[in-house]
């Protein structure tokens, strides 16, 4: 049986706690148990004698400090004696940080939270541009090695992101056209300019509202789907398995989705323009009894092809933003399922924001070019 590492000896009003044996990490549990069971001395003076310790390490010095602290809390401060030069040096080194108060928790003021949120968003933007750079390199690699292009996956995503979205796109655009017509007629009827509702509906929907509504609906539908799909694959380590087998996730997961949406979105915008104008035409017929034939003839007179083209041109850019944002946030998913929800929500928010910012940029460019 191992002798006790602590021995208490009293001599009148003095008490000495003799430490012996090996005060090392392997013996730490036994020594700590002895310290907790030690009865505080009832004398006026107390010493801790360390000269009988045959072997020690940093864990032993920490236990020595713990013993001194325990005696101090019991109301009997002890002086440490019997240390050699090496032990004294280690004691001074460890003693500097022993018992320090923890740093006070930072007050999260409004200004601090705003700054932290700003830095977090800037970090996401930096990572996103890095992602776009890597995507550009992989896309250029398709010209060097066209066999990496996945036709089947691209066609699948055209159907999934384009054809399956026709109903919701058509319904949304139809209702928007309906609302625009009713709201415009309320103002135009006051001046007897009912006929100009055709001009407003045709130009507004083909140039701005059709592309914007389509992009926002697809951002909520496809960006979230891409983020959730890729995020789930990352959690289940399917992406790691693909890399292990030599398959590049950019060619199998990202580029097919982006190309599919860049093909599907202009077609969806065209469909959105038709249904939006149809909604406006029905609302005009119900409100001021302008016939469908007259509406269409007037639309042919006032709606120049450039307005339709300027709206369609935005489609591939919106598609690139939406698909890239969804895939980017999918790859940001960490090892827990909660992050899927966080990144999916972030993908929709960022995709819609970037789409609106891109549309504003197009508006400035079109204005400067005189369109």
Secondary structure, DSSP 8 states (H G I E B T S, - for coil): ----SEEEEEETTEEEEEEEEEESGGGHHHHHHHHHH-----SSEEEEEEEEEEEE-HHHHHHHHHHHHHHHHTT---EEE---HHHHHHHHHHHTTTT----------HHHHHHHHHHHHHHHHHHHHHHHHHHHHHHHHHHH-GGG--HHHHHHHHHHHTGGGHHHHHHHHHHHHHHHHHHHHHHHGGGT-GGGHHHHHHHHIIIIIHHHHHHHHHIIIIIHHHHHHHHHHHHTTHHHHHHHTT--HIIIIIHHHHHHHHHHHHHHHHHHHHHHHHHHHHHHHHHH---HHHHHHHHHHH--HHHHHHHHHHHHHHHHHHHHHHHHHHHT--SSTHHHHHHHHHHHHHHHHHHHHHHHHHHHHHHHTT-
